[in-house]
């Protein structure tokens, strides 16, 4: 049984809750190595912020889980902001097929006849689908995508903004199918 956390030092608490802490670290980490790093970081933060722990508000395990979750959130934010840089002329590839990365970036001046045909076919399919909609929904979609905005659409059709938005959403759902 674990002793009252408030009567123990942080180090003593961490010793008693070490298995729990390892479990948290493994849950949030991507690999065994990063789990060990996470364990060390969570323990360091717990030591640093132990004075903020109030046993009347939460159990030590809950407080420790919050410390771990906070670290996990920060790590995720850091990973999402990290941009990996690589030279476009280097041998490193995005696809792994040996092509330099610069060769994988499409040339904006290149004309793709098949792509143009596909785009034309898609526009025609959209035009036909819109023509099958009830008049009110058809007008709402036309004004929303080729005119002004939902607010302008609703005013022109004498609808509330919510109803105009609903008409656009209903049309999207019908076209998406089951």
Secondary structure, DSSP 8 states (H G I E B T S, - for coil): ----GGGS-HHHHHHHTHHHHHHHHHHH-SSHHHHHHHHHHHHHHHHHHGGG--TTTS-HHHHHHHHHHHHHHHHHHHHHH------TTSS--SSSSS--HHHHS--TT---HHHHHHHHHHHHHHHHHHHTS-HHHHHHHHHHHHSS-HHHHHHHTT--HHHHHHHHHHHHHHHH--
